[in-house]
């Protein structure tokens, strides 16, 4: 089965994985992609990947990094992996990537334990559903000086070019052509992905997709080729499948075009994914609320011009008045005996500095929920000579796909009703 070919680890958590010599070599070569300080492999096979979630694939080595969601992994490994995959998809589903991916809803993709195969399968299904409705043909304008008349004669051109010769006419006709840049890109990408997938069901779906692309030809992919494709009202419905091909292309690293040592990766910084997720939660609070994401604010003005900017993750306004600054942290605040024990001191200083810079006295640090049931919020008062600042520490259950649930919970918690 394919599952033994996928090495699954959880972001930032050390895990002992049995590796062959060539897998070790491959994993060490991933440092060029992920950054040497973000991947550690000990002699005893303990692997740790920090900062990113997603996958990297090369030859027979496929490494999948999922967000961690349980600290004490007492439950069965497959269940943990399934929950993590669900969280990964929840985070991706509200992210900008979903404009391209359009991930299926919870139920249909929950059983898929391999992110890379999930993406490839979505791509195959997209092609099939799109091309079975209509073939993408492009009208190619052809203008030529022809001895016989096709299309319509352009008289003014004709007089200019052929003032004497009456047997020649400049004609303009449109040729209906399936062998065009867009189809060729899609076909080439399908052939590429056929080499990557190890799932027989997905292989069959890709082969079925190829049948629709019979008249297209394999081509040399380049960013220039992708940039040459133009979208109009007439071919707009092909844009999602094109964007997905482009995403695959950009994530297939350049050295990957020789043989089957393709390096294919899709990596997203987990904290940014979570920040954006939280921004989406706050964006859904309702009309009088307005959330801003990573707003830059000049904090220290320096005469040399190297101003220091501070960048809170999320600013929340109610009726155009700033009511909250929230910072998202994808780590475990570790709730035990009625309090959160792993709150980083520098994170607290950070939100305190935001509060002072923006002249506001309400801030929050928001973490994912690492427990099975909702842990209660914890409130602190931060003091200095300028008065008090209220800090709330809260957790959002990223296992729950319903964004509006989180919104209601955070709103009740974080926003004073009469501010």
C-alpha positions, 0 to 999 in steps of 0.5 A: 500500500502507499501508506508506508511510502509516506512519512508523516510528522507533526510540525515542531514535534520530534518523532522517531521514524524508521528511514532507509539510507536513501530516505535519510539522504533525501530528507537531508537534501530537503534542507535546501527547500525548507531551510537548514534550521527548520529540519533536524534529523538525528542519528537515531532517526528522530526527525523534527520539522519546524515552521512549515506544514505541507509536503515534500516529495522526491523519489521514494521519499515523501515527507508530510508535515501536519499541524500538531493538535494533541500533545499527549498522543495516547490515541491510535496513530491513524486517528491522530493523523486523520484529525491533523489532516482535518485541521490542515484542511480546515486551515487551508479551506479558509486560506487564500490557497482555496481560491485555487484548490477549492478543497472538497467539503469535510466529509468527502476528503476526511479519509484522505491521509495523504495531502499530496495525493489529495491535491493531485486527485482534486486536479484530476477531478476538476479536469474531468468535470470541466472537459466532459462538459466542453472541450477548450478550443481557442479561436486563433486569428489567422490573417494571410494573403490568400489566392482563394477567398475564405472568411470575409474579404477585408476591402480596405486592406485589400486595396492597400496591399493589392492595388493591382493584383486582382487574384489575391485577397487578404482574408481573416478567418478563425481557426478552431484549435485544441492544440493551444497553450492552455490545453498543452499546459494542462496535459503536460502537468497531468503527465508529470503528476502521473509519475508522482502519484502512487495511488492507483485510483488517482492514476486512473482518474489522471488517465481519464483526464488525458483522454479529454486532452488527446489533441493537445500536445506535451510542451516545455513548461515555463513561467513565460508560457503560463503568463502567455495564457489570457482569460476572457469571458469565454474561457473563464471557466478554465481558469481554476484548473489552469491556476492549479496547474500553475500552483503545481508548476511553481512547487515543482522545483527546477531541478525536477525535470530530469528523470524521476527525481522530481522534487515536489513540495507544497509548504506553508508557514503554519503560524501565518496559516493560523493568523489568516484563519483567525483573521477570517474568523474575525472577518465574519463577525457581522456588519458593525465589525471590521477586521484588518490583517497585518496592519503596519504601524510606524512605531519608532520614527528614526531620523535615519529612516530605518523606522521600526514597524510593528505588525499586530496580526489582527486589528478589530474595529467596531463601528470604526473604533479600534476595540481589540488587537489579537495575535495568533500563535500556533503553539500549545499554551498548555492548560493544566490545573486551571491555568495556561502554563506555557505562555511565552513572556515575549508574546505578552510584551509584544501585545503590550507594545501593540496596545501602547502603540495603538492607544488601546487597552484590550488585547488577546493572544489566541491559540489553537485548542490542544485539548478534547474539550474547550478550555476556559479563557484566562484574563490578566491585567497588565499594568504600567504607569499609563494604566491597565491593559486587559489581556485575554488568553483564548483557544480556538478549536481548529478541529471544528470547521464551522468558522461562525462558531469560533466567531461567536465564542471569541466575540462574547469573550473579547469584545466589551459590549459597550466599548 
